[in-house]
Amino acid sequence: VSGTGGKYRSLTILRGPGSDVTADEIEVSPNLVDWFSGPLHTEVIEDSAVRLRVRDATPCGDGFKRYIRVRP
């Protein structure tokens, strides 16, 4: 996803019957070891009955990797 100041990792989850993933369960990481969630680290783009779309609040850059996942 492109936005102000750069490119961002995002995660889109299509919701259906039985889907109960919340934005608080989306985590981001700079290194696959330390994982963070919540409004300081992620931004909710869409939270509707059919779709949850969340992006990392930190942009990706050259040589700067970012990862995003649903908390296991």
N, CA, C and O atoms as a Tripos MOL2 file, in Angstrom:
@<TRIPOS>MOLECULE
protein
  288   287    72     0     0
PROTEIN
NO_CHARGES

@<TRIPOS>ATOM
      1 N           0.8480   -1.1740    0.0000 N.3       1 VAL1
      2 CA          0.0000    0.0000    0.0000 C.3       1 VAL1
      3 C           0.8840    1.2240    0.0000 C.2       1 VAL1
      4 O           1.7980    1.3140    0.8190 O.2       1 VAL1
      5 N           0.6480    2.1590   -0.8790 N.am      2 SER2
      6 CA          1.3830    3.4180   -0.8930 C.3       2 SER2
      7 C           0.6030    4.4390   -0.0840 C.2       2 SER2
      8 O          -0.6270    4.4700   -0.1060 O.2       2 SER2
      9 N           1.3400    5.2640    0.6210 N.am      3 GLY3
     10 CA          0.7030    6.2940    1.4300 C.3       3 GLY3
     11 C           1.6510    7.4560    1.6020 C.2       3 GLY3
     12 O           2.7180    7.4940    0.9890 O.2       3 GLY3
     13 N           1.2670    8.3940    2.4280 N.am      4 THR4
     14 CA          2.1110    9.5400    2.6990 C.3       4 THR4
     15 C           3.4260    9.0660    3.2960 C.2       4 THR4
     16 O           3.4330    8.3940    4.3260 O.2       4 THR4
     17 N           4.5260    9.4060    2.6660 N.am      5 GLY5
     18 CA          5.8260    9.0610    3.2140 C.3       5 GLY5
     19 C           6.3730    7.7090    2.8250 C.2       5 GLY5
     20 O           7.4340    7.3290    3.3200 O.2       5 GLY5
     21 N           5.7030    6.9560    1.9580 N.am      6 GLY6
     22 CA          6.3040    5.7080    1.5200 C.3       6 GLY6
     23 C           5.3270    4.5890    1.2770 C.2       6 GLY6
     24 O           4.1300    4.8070    1.0890 O.2       6 GLY6
     25 N           5.8690    3.3730    1.2840 N.am      7 LYS7
     26 CA          5.0890    2.1640    1.0630 C.3       7 LYS7
     27 C           4.9560    1.4220    2.3870 C.2       7 LYS7
     28 O           5.8720    1.4070    3.2090 O.2       7 LYS7
     29 N           3.7820    0.8030    2.5720 N.am      8 TYR8
     30 CA          3.4660    0.1400    3.8240 C.3       8 TYR8
     31 C           2.9840   -1.2800    3.5770 C.2       8 TYR8
     32 O           2.3250   -1.5410    2.5710 O.2       8 TYR8
     33 N           3.2990   -2.1880    4.4660 N.am      9 ARG9
     34 CA          2.7480   -3.5450    4.4190 C.3       9 ARG9
     35 C           1.3170   -3.4530    4.9020 C.2       9 ARG9
     36 O           1.0130   -2.7110    5.8370 O.2       9 ARG9
     37 N           0.4350   -4.2120    4.2600 N.am     10 SER10
     38 CA         -0.9490   -4.2680    4.7240 C.3      10 SER10
     39 C          -1.4260   -5.7150    4.6830 C.2      10 SER10
     40 O          -0.8520   -6.5630    4.0000 O.2      10 SER10
     41 N          -2.4820   -5.9670    5.4270 N.am     11 LEU11
     42 CA         -3.0740   -7.2940    5.4870 C.3      11 LEU11
     43 C          -4.5770   -7.1330    5.3450 C.2      11 LEU11
     44 O          -5.1930   -6.3390    6.0560 O.2      11 LEU11
     45 N          -5.1690   -7.8880    4.4240 N.am     12 THR12
     46 CA         -6.6110   -7.8480    4.2110 C.3      12 THR12
     47 C          -7.1810   -9.2250    4.5170 C.2      12 THR12
     48 O          -6.7100  -10.2390    4.0020 O.2      12 THR12
     49 N          -8.2010   -9.2420    5.3630 N.am     13 ILE13
     50 CA         -8.8840  -10.4850    5.7170 C.3      13 ILE13
     51 C         -10.3340  -10.3470    5.2910 C.2      13 ILE13
     52 O         -11.0330   -9.4300    5.7250 O.2      13 ILE13
     53 N         -10.7880  -11.2710    4.4310 N.am     14 LEU14
     54 CA        -12.1950  -11.2790    4.0350 C.3      14 LEU14
     55 C         -12.9720  -11.9910    5.1280 C.2      14 LEU14
     56 O         -12.6190  -13.0950    5.5440 O.2      14 LEU14
     57 N         -14.0240  -11.3490    5.5810 N.am     15 ARG15
     58 CA        -14.8160  -11.9050    6.6740 C.3      15 ARG15
     59 C         -16.0280  -12.6470    6.1360 C.2      15 ARG15
     60 O         -16.6320  -12.2660    5.1330 O.2      15 ARG15
     61 N         -16.3520  -13.6980    6.8280 N.am     16 GLY16
     62 CA        -17.5300  -14.4810    6.5060 C.3      16 GLY16
     63 C         -18.0660  -15.0680    7.7950 C.2      16 GLY16
     64 O         -17.6230  -14.6980    8.8820 O.2      16 GLY16
     65 N         -19.0160  -15.9820    7.6810 N.am     17 PRO17
     66 CA        -19.5480  -16.6190    8.8820 C.3      17 PRO17
     67 C         -18.4220  -17.2760    9.6910 C.2      17 PRO17
     68 O         -17.6070  -18.0200    9.1460 O.2      17 PRO17
     69 N         -18.3920  -16.9930   10.9740 N.am     18 GLY18
     70 CA        -17.3910  -17.5970   11.8530 C.3      18 GLY18
     71 C         -16.0620  -16.8740   11.8960 C.2      18 GLY18
     72 O         -15.1820  -17.2600   12.6650 O.2      18 GLY18
     73 N         -15.8900  -15.8370   11.0920 N.am     19 SER19
     74 CA        -14.6430  -15.0730   11.0860 C.3      19 SER19
     75 C         -14.7130  -14.0220   12.1870 C.2      19 SER19
     76 O         -15.5740  -13.1430   12.1660 O.2      19 SER19
     77 N         -13.7960  -14.1210   13.1520 N.am     20 ASP20
     78 CA        -13.8490  -13.1910   14.2720 C.3      20 ASP20
     79 C         -12.5040  -12.5130   14.5390 C.2      20 ASP20
     80 O         -12.2420  -12.0910   15.6650 O.2      20 ASP20
     81 N         -11.6550  -12.4040   13.5250 N.am     21 VAL21
     82 CA        -10.3660  -11.7310   13.6740 C.3      21 VAL21
     83 C         -10.6120  -10.2430   13.8980 C.2      21 VAL21
     84 O         -11.4200   -9.6290   13.2010 O.2      21 VAL21
     85 N          -9.9080   -9.6650   14.8780 N.am     22 THR22
     86 CA        -10.0290   -8.2410   15.1650 C.3      22 THR22
     87 C          -8.7230   -7.5280   14.8270 C.2      22 THR22
     88 O          -7.6830   -8.1670   14.6690 O.2      22 THR22
     89 N          -8.7820   -6.2210   14.7180 N.am     23 ALA23
     90 CA         -7.5950   -5.4260   14.3990 C.3      23 ALA23
     91 C          -6.5120   -5.5960   15.4630 C.2      23 ALA23
     92 O          -5.3260   -5.5080   15.1480 O.2      23 ALA23
     93 N          -6.8970   -5.8380   16.7090 N.am     24 ASP24
     94 CA         -5.9210   -6.0260   17.7880 C.3      24 ASP24
     95 C          -5.0800   -7.2920   17.6070 C.2      24 ASP24
     96 O          -4.0240   -7.4290   18.2240 O.2      24 ASP24
     97 N          -5.5440   -8.2110   16.7670 N.am     25 GLU25
     98 CA         -4.8080   -9.4520   16.5280 C.3      25 GLU25
     99 C          -3.7970   -9.3360   15.3890 C.2      25 GLU25
    100 O          -3.0560  -10.2820   15.1260 O.2      25 GLU25
    101 N          -3.7580   -8.1930   14.7120 N.am     26 ILE26
    102 CA         -2.8000   -7.9790   13.6350 C.3      26 ILE26
    103 C          -1.5090   -7.4350   14.2500 C.2      26 ILE26
    104 O          -1.5290   -6.4450   14.9810 O.2      26 ILE26
    105 N          -0.4010   -8.0840   13.9490 N.am     27 GLU27
    106 CA          0.8920   -7.7060   14.5180 C.3      27 GLU27
    107 C           1.8900   -7.3730   13.4120 C.2      27 GLU27
    108 O           1.8070   -7.8970   12.3010 O.2      27 GLU27
    109 N           2.8300   -6.4980   13.7370 N.am     28 VAL28
    110 CA          3.9040   -6.1310   12.8080 C.3      28 VAL28
    111 C           5.2460   -6.3310   13.4920 C.2      28 VAL28
    112 O           5.3470   -6.3200   14.7190 O.2      28 VAL28
    113 N           6.2750   -6.5160   12.6690 N.am     29 SER29
    114 CA          7.6030   -6.7950   13.2050 C.3      29 SER29
    115 C           8.6910   -6.2690   12.2730 C.2      29 SER29
    116 O           8.5260   -6.2710   11.0530 O.2      29 SER29
    117 N           9.7980   -5.8210   12.8490 N.am     30 PRO30
    118 CA         10.9360   -5.4400   12.0270 C.3      30 PRO30
    119 C          11.9120   -6.6040   11.7970 C.2      30 PRO30
    120 O          12.8150   -6.5090   10.9650 O.2      30 PRO30
    121 N          11.7140   -7.7260   12.5600 N.am     31 ASN31
    122 CA         12.7500   -8.7690   12.5450 C.3      31 ASN31
    123 C          12.2430  -10.1970   12.7160 C.2      31 ASN31
    124 O          13.0570  -11.1100   12.8490 O.2      31 ASN31
    125 N          10.9550  -10.4210   12.7180 N.am     32 LEU32
    126 CA         10.3390  -11.7410   12.9130 C.3      32 LEU32
    127 C          10.5460  -12.3060   14.3160 C.2      32 LEU32
    128 O          10.2010  -13.4610   14.5630 O.2      32 LEU32
    129 N          11.0960  -11.5290   15.2330 N.am     33 VAL33
    130 CA         11.2770  -11.9480   16.6220 C.3      33 VAL33
    131 C          10.3620  -11.1250   17.5320 C.2      33 VAL33
    132 O           9.6170  -11.6760   18.3430 O.2      33 VAL33
    133 N          10.4270   -9.8170   17.3880 N.am     34 ASP34
    134 CA          9.6310   -8.9020   18.1970 C.3      34 ASP34
    135 C           8.3770   -8.4990   17.4270 C.2      34 ASP34
    136 O           8.4720   -7.9660   16.3220 O.2      34 ASP34
    137 N           7.2010   -8.7510   18.0060 N.am     35 TRP35
    138 CA          5.9310   -8.4580   17.3440 C.3      35 TRP35
    139 C           5.1530   -7.4280   18.1480 C.2      35 TRP35
    140 O           5.1420   -7.4790   19.3780 O.2      35 TRP35
    141 N           4.4930   -6.4810   17.4510 N.am     36 PHE36
    142 CA          3.7750   -5.3860   18.0850 C.3      36 PHE36
    143 C           2.3980   -5.2240   17.4440 C.2      36 PHE36
    144 O           2.2220   -5.4810   16.2530 O.2      36 PHE36
    145 N           1.4280   -4.7950   18.2500 N.am     37 SER37
    146 CA          0.0880   -4.5330   17.7280 C.3      37 SER37
    147 C          -0.4820   -3.3080   18.4290 C.2      37 SER37
    148 O           0.1140   -2.7750   19.3650 O.2      37 SER37
    149 N          -1.6350   -2.8770   17.9640 N.am     38 GLY38
    150 CA         -2.2920   -1.7240   18.5690 C.3      38 GLY38
    151 C          -2.0670   -0.4580   17.7780 C.2      38 GLY38
    152 O          -1.3190   -0.4520   16.8000 O.2      38 GLY38
    153 N          -2.7210    0.6300   18.2050 N.am     39 PRO39
    154 CA         -2.7280    1.8730   17.4250 C.3      39 PRO39
    155 C          -1.3670    2.5600   17.2580 C.2      39 PRO39
    156 O          -1.2140    3.3810   16.3550 O.2      39 PRO39
    157 N          -0.4070    2.2570   18.0780 N.am     40 LEU40
    158 CA          0.9340    2.8230   17.8880 C.3      40 LEU40
    159 C           1.6890    2.1390   16.7570 C.2      40 LEU40
    160 O           2.6430    2.6950   16.2130 O.2      40 LEU40
    161 N           1.2600    0.9290   16.4060 N.am     41 HIS41
    162 CA          2.0040    0.1200   15.4460 C.3      41 HIS41
    163 C           1.2440   -0.2100   14.1710 C.2      41 HIS41
    164 O           1.8520   -0.5040   13.1420 O.2      41 HIS41
    165 N          -0.0850   -0.1630   14.2350 N.am     42 THR42
    166 CA         -0.9030   -0.4900   13.0710 C.3      42 THR42
    167 C          -1.9930    0.5500   12.8730 C.2      42 THR42
    168 O          -2.3630    1.2690   13.8020 O.2      42 THR42
    169 N          -2.4990    0.6170   11.6510 N.am     43 GLU43
    170 CA         -3.5830    1.5430   11.3130 C.3      43 GLU43
    171 C          -4.6910    0.7610   10.6120 C.2      43 GLU43
    172 O          -4.4370    0.0680    9.6260 O.2      43 GLU43
    173 N          -5.8970    0.8680   11.1100 N.am     44 VAL44
    174 CA         -7.0410    0.1970   10.4990 C.3      44 VAL44
    175 C          -7.4880    1.0180    9.2940 C.2      44 VAL44
    176 O          -7.8370    2.1910    9.4250 O.2      44 VAL44
    177 N          -7.4740    0.3970    8.1360 N.am     45 ILE45
    178 CA         -7.9120    1.0480    6.9000 C.3      45 ILE45
    179 C          -9.4000    0.7900    6.6800 C.2      45 ILE45
    180 O         -10.1390    1.6830    6.2640 O.2      45 ILE45
    181 N          -9.8330   -0.4430    6.9650 N.am     46 GLU46
    182 CA        -11.2510   -0.7970    6.8250 C.3      46 GLU46
    183 C         -11.5890   -1.8670    7.8470 C.2      46 GLU46
    184 O         -10.8460   -2.8330    8.0190 O.2      46 GLU46
    185 N         -12.7040   -1.6900    8.5160 N.am     47 ASP47
    186 CA        -13.1990   -2.6770    9.4700 C.3      47 ASP47
    187 C         -14.7070   -2.7690    9.2770 C.2      47 ASP47
    188 O         -15.4810   -2.0530    9.9130 O.2      47 ASP47
    189 N         -15.1030   -3.6720    8.3780 N.am     48 SER48
    190 CA        -16.5210   -3.8190    8.0400 C.3      48 SER48
    191 C         -16.9370   -5.2690    8.2230 C.2      48 SER48
    192 O         -16.1290   -6.1180    8.5970 O.2      48 SER48
    193 N         -18.1980   -5.5380    7.9580 N.am     49 ALA49
    194 CA        -18.7140   -6.8950    8.0980 C.3      49 ALA49
    195 C         -18.0940   -7.8480    7.0820 C.2      49 ALA49
    196 O         -18.0770   -9.0580    7.3100 O.2      49 ALA49
    197 N         -17.5830   -7.3280    5.9670 N.am     50 VAL50
    198 CA        -17.0390   -8.1900    4.9110 C.3      50 VAL50
    199 C         -15.5140   -8.1660    4.8160 C.2      50 VAL50
    200 O         -14.9220   -9.0470    4.1940 O.2      50 VAL50
    201 N         -14.8680   -7.1580    5.4320 N.am     51 ARG51
    202 CA        -13.4160   -7.0410    5.2400 C.3      51 ARG51
    203 C         -12.7670   -6.3280    6.4300 C.2      51 ARG51
    204 O         -13.2990   -5.3570    6.9690 O.2      51 ARG51
    205 N         -11.5960   -6.8470    6.8190 N.am     52 LEU52
    206 CA        -10.7200   -6.1690    7.7720 C.3      52 LEU52
    207 C          -9.4200   -5.9050    7.0300 C.2      52 LEU52
    208 O          -8.7790   -6.8260    6.5230 O.2      52 LEU52
    209 N          -9.0400   -4.6290    6.9730 N.am     53 ARG53
    210 CA         -7.8010   -4.2650    6.2920 C.3      53 ARG53
    211 C          -6.9950   -3.3740    7.2270 C.2      53 ARG53
    212 O          -7.4540   -2.3130    7.6510 O.2      53 ARG53
    213 N          -5.7770   -3.8270    7.5400 N.am     54 VAL54
    214 CA         -4.9080   -3.1370    8.4840 C.3      54 VAL54
    215 C          -3.5440   -2.9550    7.8380 C.2      54 VAL54
    216 O          -3.0690   -3.8340    7.1180 O.2      54 VAL54
    217 N          -2.9080   -1.8030    8.0980 N.am     55 ARG55
    218 CA         -1.5630   -1.5890    7.5660 C.3      55 ARG55
    219 C          -0.6030   -1.2960    8.7120 C.2      55 ARG55
    220 O          -0.9960   -0.8280    9.7800 O.2      55 ARG55
    221 N           0.6480   -1.5830    8.4560 N.am     56 ASP56
    222 CA          1.7410   -1.2690    9.3700 C.3      56 ASP56
    223 C           1.8610    0.2540    9.4390 C.2      56 ASP56
    224 O           1.7480    0.9240    8.4120 O.2      56 ASP56
    225 N           2.0850    0.8020   10.6150 N.am     57 ALA57
    226 CA          2.2340    2.2550   10.7610 C.3      57 ALA57
    227 C           3.6330    2.7290   10.3900 C.2      57 ALA57
    228 O           3.8660    3.9320   10.2730 O.2      57 ALA57
    229 N           4.5670    1.8000   10.2050 N.am     58 THR58
    230 CA          5.9420    2.1330    9.8390 C.3      58 THR58
    231 C           6.1630    1.7970    8.3680 C.2      58 THR58
    232 O           5.9110    0.6630    7.9610 O.2      58 THR58
    233 N           6.6260    2.7490    7.5610 N.am     59 PRO59
    234 CA          6.8370    2.4530    6.1400 C.3      59 PRO59
    235 C           8.0250    1.5220    5.9150 C.2      59 PRO59
    236 O           8.9590    1.4730    6.7150 O.2      59 PRO59
    237 N           7.9650    0.7820    4.8010 N.am     60 CYS60
    238 CA          9.0890   -0.0460    4.3600 C.3      60 CYS60
    239 C          10.0810    0.8700    3.6580 C.2      60 CYS60
    240 O           9.6990    1.9140    3.1300 O.2      60 CYS60
    241 N          11.3410    0.4890    3.6520 N.am     61 GLY61
    242 CA         12.3400    1.2820    2.9560 C.3      61 GLY61
    243 C          13.4220    0.3890    2.3860 C.2      61 GLY61
    244 O          13.4100   -0.8240    2.5930 O.2      61 GLY61
    245 N          14.3510    0.9860    1.6730 N.am     62 ASP62
    246 CA         15.4620    0.2260    1.1120 C.3      62 ASP62
    247 C          16.2660   -0.3890    2.2500 C.2      62 ASP62
    248 O          16.7470    0.3160    3.1360 O.2      62 ASP62
    249 N          16.4050   -1.7100    2.2150 N.am     63 GLY63
    250 CA         17.1670   -2.4160    3.2360 C.3      63 GLY63
    251 C          16.4800   -2.4420    4.5900 C.2      63 GLY63
    252 O          17.1000   -2.8030    5.5910 O.2      63 GLY63
    253 N          15.2080   -2.0660    4.6360 N.am     64 PHE64
    254 CA         14.4620   -1.9840    5.8830 C.3      64 PHE64
    255 C          13.2110   -2.8320    5.7210 C.2      64 PHE64
    256 O          12.2440   -2.3980    5.0950 O.2      64 PHE64
    257 N          13.2200   -4.0320    6.2750 N.am     65 LYS65
    258 CA         12.1110   -4.9650    6.0890 C.3      65 LYS65
    259 C          11.0830   -4.8070    7.1880 C.2      65 LYS65
    260 O          11.4070   -4.4390    8.3170 O.2      65 LYS65
    261 N           9.8250   -5.0930    6.8370 N.am     66 ARG66
    262 CA          8.7190   -5.0960    7.7760 C.3      66 ARG66
    263 C           7.8780   -6.3440    7.4920 C.2      66 ARG66
    264 O           7.7880   -6.7900    6.3480 O.2      66 ARG66
    265 N           7.2780   -6.8910    8.5160 N.am     67 TYR67
    266 CA          6.4650   -8.0940    8.4020 C.3      67 TYR67
    267 C           5.1290   -7.8400    9.0880 C.2      67 TYR67
    268 O           5.0420   -7.0390   10.0180 O.2      67 TYR67
    269 N           4.0820   -8.5340    8.6190 N.am     68 ILE68
    270 CA          2.7520   -8.3660    9.1890 C.3      68 ILE68
    271 C           2.0810   -9.7390    9.2350 C.2      68 ILE68
    272 O           2.2380  -10.5470    8.3200 O.2      68 ILE68
    273 N           1.3220   -9.9930   10.3250 N.am     69 ARG69
    274 CA          0.6830  -11.2960   10.4920 C.3      69 ARG69
    275 C          -0.5380  -11.1710   11.4020 C.2      69 ARG69
    276 O          -0.7500  -10.1510   12.0570 O.2      69 ARG69
    277 N          -1.3400  -12.2520   11.4210 N.am     70 VAL70
    278 CA         -2.3880  -12.4080   12.4110 C.3      70 VAL70
    279 C          -1.7500  -13.1590   13.5680 C.2      70 VAL70
    280 O          -1.1130  -14.1930   13.3660 O.2      70 VAL70
    281 N          -1.9200  -12.6420   14.7790 N.am     71 ARG71
    282 CA         -1.3320  -13.2830   15.9650 C.3      71 ARG71
    283 C          -1.7170  -14.7560   16.0120 C.2      71 ARG71
    284 O          -2.8930  -15.0980   15.8920 O.2      71 ARG71
    285 N          -0.7350  -15.6210   16.1850 N.am     72 PRO72
    286 CA         -1.0290  -17.0680   16.2330 C.3      72 PRO72
    287 C          -1.7680  -17.4480   17.5080 C.2      72 PRO72
    288 O          -2.0910  -18.6190   17.7090 O.2      72 PRO72
@<TRIPOS>BOND
     1     1     2 1
     2     2     3 1
     3     3     4 2
     4     3     5 am
     5     5     6 1
     6     6     7 1
     7     7     8 2
     8     7     9 am
     9     9    10 1
    10    10    11 1
    11    11    12 2
    12    11    13 am
    13    13    14 1
    14    14    15 1
    15    15    16 2
    16    15    17 am
    17    17    18 1
    18    18    19 1
    19    19    20 2
    20    19    21 am
    21    21    22 1
    22    22    23 1
    23    23    24 2
    24    23    25 am
    25    25    26 1
    26    26    27 1
    27    27    28 2
    28    27    29 am
    29    29    30 1
    30    30    31 1
    31    31    32 2
    32    31    33 am
    33    33    34 1
    34    34    35 1
    35    35    36 2
    36    35    37 am
    37    37    38 1
    38    38    39 1
    39    39    40 2
    40    39    41 am
    41    41    42 1
    42    42    43 1
    43    43    44 2
    44    43    45 am
    45    45    46 1
    46    46    47 1
    47    47    48 2
    48    47    49 am
    49    49    50 1
    50    50    51 1
    51    51    52 2
    52    51    53 am
    53    53    54 1
    54    54    55 1
    55    55    56 2
    56    55    57 am
    57    57    58 1
    58    58    59 1
    59    59    60 2
    60    59    61 am
    61    61    62 1
    62    62    63 1
    63    63    64 2
    64    63    65 am
    65    65    66 1
    66    66    67 1
    67    67    68 2
    68    67    69 am
    69    69    70 1
    70    70    71 1
    71    71    72 2
    72    71    73 am
    73    73    74 1
    74    74    75 1
    75    75    76 2
    76    75    77 am
    77    77    78 1
    78    78    79 1
    79    79    80 2
    80    79    81 am
    81    81    82 1
    82    82    83 1
    83    83    84 2
    84    83    85 am
    85    85    86 1
    86    86    87 1
    87    87    88 2
    88    87    89 am
    89    89    90 1
    90    90    91 1
    91    91    92 2
    92    91    93 am
    93    93    94 1
    94    94    95 1
    95    95    96 2
    96    95    97 am
    97    97    98 1
    98    98    99 1
    99    99   100 2
   100    99   101 am
   101   101   102 1
   102   102   103 1
   103   103   104 2
   104   103   105 am
   105   105   106 1
   106   106   107 1
   107   107   108 2
   108   107   109 am
   109   109   110 1
   110   110   111 1
   111   111   112 2
   112   111   113 am
   113   113   114 1
   114   114   115 1
   115   115   116 2
   116   115   117 am
   117   117   118 1
   118   118   119 1
   119   119   120 2
   120   119   121 am
   121   121   122 1
   122   122   123 1
   123   123   124 2
   124   123   125 am
   125   125   126 1
   126   126   127 1
   127   127   128 2
   128   127   129 am
   129   129   130 1
   130   130   131 1
   131   131   132 2
   132   131   133 am
   133   133   134 1
   134   134   135 1
   135   135   136 2
   136   135   137 am
   137   137   138 1
   138   138   139 1
   139   139   140 2
   140   139   141 am
   141   141   142 1
   142   142   143 1
   143   143   144 2
   144   143   145 am
   145   145   146 1
   146   146   147 1
   147   147   148 2
   148   147   149 am
   149   149   150 1
   150   150   151 1
   151   151   152 2
   152   151   153 am
   153   153   154 1
   154   154   155 1
   155   155   156 2
   156   155   157 am
   157   157   158 1
   158   158   159 1
   159   159   160 2
   160   159   161 am
   161   161   162 1
   162   162   163 1
   163   163   164 2
   164   163   165 am
   165   165   166 1
   166   166   167 1
   167   167   168 2
   168   167   169 am
   169   169   170 1
   170   170   171 1
   171   171   172 2
   172   171   173 am
   173   173   174 1
   174   174   175 1
   175   175   176 2
   176   175   177 am
   177   177   178 1
   178   178   179 1
   179   179   180 2
   180   179   181 am
   181   181   182 1
   182   182   183 1
   183   183   184 2
   184   183   185 am
   185   185   186 1
   186   186   187 1
   187   187   188 2
   188   187   189 am
   189   189   190 1
   190   190   191 1
   191   191   192 2
   192   191   193 am
   193   193   194 1
   194   194   195 1
   195   195   196 2
   196   195   197 am
   197   197   198 1
   198   198   199 1
   199   199   200 2
   200   199   201 am
   201   201   202 1
   202   202   203 1
   203   203   204 2
   204   203   205 am
   205   205   206 1
   206   206   207 1
   207   207   208 2
   208   207   209 am
   209   209   210 1
   210   210   211 1
   211   211   212 2
   212   211   213 am
   213   213   214 1
   214   214   215 1
   215   215   216 2
   216   215   217 am
   217   217   218 1
   218   218   219 1
   219   219   220 2
   220   219   221 am
   221   221   222 1
   222   222   223 1
   223   223   224 2
   224   223   225 am
   225   225   226 1
   226   226   227 1
   227   227   228 2
   228   227   229 am
   229   229   230 1
   230   230   231 1
   231   231   232 2
   232   231   233 am
   233   233   234 1
   234   234   235 1
   235   235   236 2
   236   235   237 am
   237   237   238 1
   238   238   239 1
   239   239   240 2
   240   239   241 am
   241   241   242 1
   242   242   243 1
   243   243   244 2
   244   243   245 am
   245   245   246 1
   246   246   247 1
   247   247   248 2
   248   247   249 am
   249   249   250 1
   250   250   251 1
   251   251   252 2
   252   251   253 am
   253   253   254 1
   254   254   255 1
   255   255   256 2
   256   255   257 am
   257   257   258 1
   258   258   259 1
   259   259   260 2
   260   259   261 am
   261   261   262 1
   262   262   263 1
   263   263   264 2
   264   263   265 am
   265   265   266 1
   266   266   267 1
   267   267   268 2
   268   267   269 am
   269   269   270 1
   270   270   271 1
   271   271   272 2
   272   271   273 am
   273   273   274 1
   274   274   275 1
   275   275   276 2
   276   275   277 am
   277   277   278 1
   278   278   279 1
   279   279   280 2
   280   279   281 am
   281   281   282 1
   282   282   283 1
   283   283   284 2
   284   283   285 am
   285   285   286 1
   286   286   287 1
   287   287   288 2
@<TRIPOS>SUBSTRUCTURE
     1 VAL1         2 RESIDUE 1 A VAL
     2 SER2         6 RESIDUE 1 A SER
     3 GLY3        10 RESIDUE 1 A GLY
     4 THR4        14 RESIDUE 1 A THR
     5 GLY5        18 RESIDUE 1 A GLY
     6 GLY6        22 RESIDUE 1 A GLY
     7 LYS7        26 RESIDUE 1 A LYS
     8 TYR8        30 RESIDUE 1 A TYR
     9 ARG9        34 RESIDUE 1 A ARG
    10 SER10       38 RESIDUE 1 A SER
    11 LEU11       42 RESIDUE 1 A LEU
    12 THR12       46 RESIDUE 1 A THR
    13 ILE13       50 RESIDUE 1 A ILE
    14 LEU14       54 RESIDUE 1 A LEU
    15 ARG15       58 RESIDUE 1 A ARG
    16 GLY16       62 RESIDUE 1 A GLY
    17 PRO17       66 RESIDUE 1 A PRO
    18 GLY18       70 RESIDUE 1 A GLY
    19 SER19       74 RESIDUE 1 A SER
    20 ASP20       78 RESIDUE 1 A ASP
    21 VAL21       82 RESIDUE 1 A VAL
    22 THR22       86 RESIDUE 1 A THR
    23 ALA23       90 RESIDUE 1 A ALA
    24 ASP24       94 RESIDUE 1 A ASP
    25 GLU25       98 RESIDUE 1 A GLU
    26 ILE26      102 RESIDUE 1 A ILE
    27 GLU27      106 RESIDUE 1 A GLU
    28 VAL28      110 RESIDUE 1 A VAL
    29 SER29      114 RESIDUE 1 A SER
    30 PRO30      118 RESIDUE 1 A PRO
    31 ASN31      122 RESIDUE 1 A ASN
    32 LEU32      126 RESIDUE 1 A LEU
    33 VAL33      130 RESIDUE 1 A VAL
    34 ASP34      134 RESIDUE 1 A ASP
    35 TRP35      138 RESIDUE 1 A TRP
    36 PHE36      142 RESIDUE 1 A PHE
    37 SER37      146 RESIDUE 1 A SER
    38 GLY38      150 RESIDUE 1 A GLY
    39 PRO39      154 RESIDUE 1 A PRO
    40 LEU40      158 RESIDUE 1 A LEU
    41 HIS41      162 RESIDUE 1 A HIS
    42 THR42      166 RESIDUE 1 A THR
    43 GLU43      170 RESIDUE 1 A GLU
    44 VAL44      174 RESIDUE 1 A VAL
    45 ILE45      178 RESIDUE 1 A ILE
    46 GLU46      182 RESIDUE 1 A GLU
    47 ASP47      186 RESIDUE 1 A ASP
    48 SER48      190 RESIDUE 1 A SER
    49 ALA49      194 RESIDUE 1 A ALA
    50 VAL50      198 RESIDUE 1 A VAL
    51 ARG51      202 RESIDUE 1 A ARG
    52 LEU52      206 RESIDUE 1 A LEU
    53 ARG53      210 RESIDUE 1 A ARG
    54 VAL54      214 RESIDUE 1 A VAL
    55 ARG55      218 RESIDUE 1 A ARG
    56 ASP56      222 RESIDUE 1 A ASP
    57 ALA57      226 RESIDUE 1 A ALA
    58 THR58      230 RESIDUE 1 A THR
    59 PRO59      234 RESIDUE 1 A PRO
    60 CYS60      238 RESIDUE 1 A CYS
    61 GLY61      242 RESIDUE 1 A GLY
    62 ASP62      246 RESIDUE 1 A ASP
    63 GLY63      250 RESIDUE 1 A GLY
    64 PHE64      254 RESIDUE 1 A PHE
    65 LYS65      258 RESIDUE 1 A LYS
    66 ARG66      262 RESIDUE 1 A ARG
    67 TYR67      266 RESIDUE 1 A TYR
    68 ILE68      270 RESIDUE 1 A ILE
    69 ARG69      274 RESIDUE 1 A ARG
    70 VAL70      278 RESIDUE 1 A VAL
    71 ARG71      282 RESIDUE 1 A ARG
    72 PRO72      286 RESIDUE 1 A PRO
